[in-house]
Amino acid sequence: MTKIIHVHLLQGRKSYFFGSIPAIYSVLSSEQIGITQSSLERVGLSKGGTVLNKKAIIKAGTLIRSSKK
């Protein structure tokens, strides 16, 4: 299964999808999403958690693919 992180910016209503927490910060700044990389890593987002603040909704999940038959 592939991990995916969905970042939804509340201002402008834009959504981004990333494969890792460091990848988020290669595109967006901590000011844009309202949380630093170290804080996001400590929150436990990798365990399927959700972060909600004034600037963004950040959710972690798994990408579901069809099985090959």
C-alpha positions as CSV (number, residue, x, y, z in Angstrom):
1,M,0.0,0.0,0.0
2,T,1.2,3.5,-0.8
3,K,1.0,6.3,1.8
4,I,-0.4,9.6,0.7
5,I,-0.8,12.9,2.4
6,H,-3.6,15.3,1.4
7,V,-3.0,19.0,2.1
8,H,-6.1,21.2,1.6
9,L,-5.4,24.9,1.9
10,L,-8.4,26.7,3.2
11,Q,-7.6,30.0,1.7
12,G,-7.9,29.6,-2.1
13,R,-9.4,26.1,-1.6
14,K,-6.4,24.3,-3.2
15,S,-5.6,20.6,-2.7
16,Y,-2.2,18.9,-3.0
17,F,-1.2,15.3,-2.6
18,F,2.2,14.2,-1.4
19,G,4.1,11.0,-0.7
20,S,5.9,12.2,2.4
21,I,6.1,15.0,4.9
22,P,9.4,16.4,3.5
23,A,7.8,16.5,0.0
24,I,5.1,18.9,1.4
25,Y,7.8,21.4,2.4
26,S,9.5,21.3,-1.1
27,V,6.3,22.8,-2.5
28,L,4.6,24.7,0.3
29,S,6.0,26.7,3.2
30,S,5.2,26.3,6.9
31,E,3.6,29.8,6.7
32,Q,1.2,28.6,4.0
33,I,0.1,25.5,5.9
34,G,0.3,26.8,9.4
35,I,2.6,24.1,10.9
36,T,6.4,23.4,10.7
37,Q,7.8,20.2,9.4
38,S,9.1,19.1,12.8
39,S,5.7,19.7,14.4
40,L,3.9,17.8,11.7
41,E,6.2,14.9,12.1
42,R,5.6,14.8,15.9
43,V,1.8,14.9,15.5
44,G,1.8,11.3,14.3
45,L,0.4,12.1,10.9
46,S,2.0,8.9,9.5
47,K,-0.4,6.8,11.6
48,G,-3.4,8.1,9.6
49,G,-4.0,11.2,11.7
50,T,-5.5,14.6,10.7
51,V,-4.2,18.1,11.4
52,L,-6.7,21.0,11.3
53,N,-5.6,24.6,11.8
54,K,-6.6,28.0,10.5
55,K,-4.8,27.6,7.2
56,A,-5.0,23.9,6.2
57,I,-6.4,20.5,6.7
58,I,-3.8,17.8,6.4
59,K,-4.7,14.1,6.3
60,A,-2.7,11.0,5.9
61,G,-4.1,7.8,4.3
62,T,-3.3,5.0,2.0
63,L,-3.8,4.9,-1.7
64,I,-6.1,2.0,-2.8
65,R,-5.3,0.3,-6.1
66,S,-7.2,-2.3,-7.9
67,S,-5.7,-5.8,-7.7
68,K,-4.2,-7.2,-10.8
69,K,-5.9,-10.4,-12.0
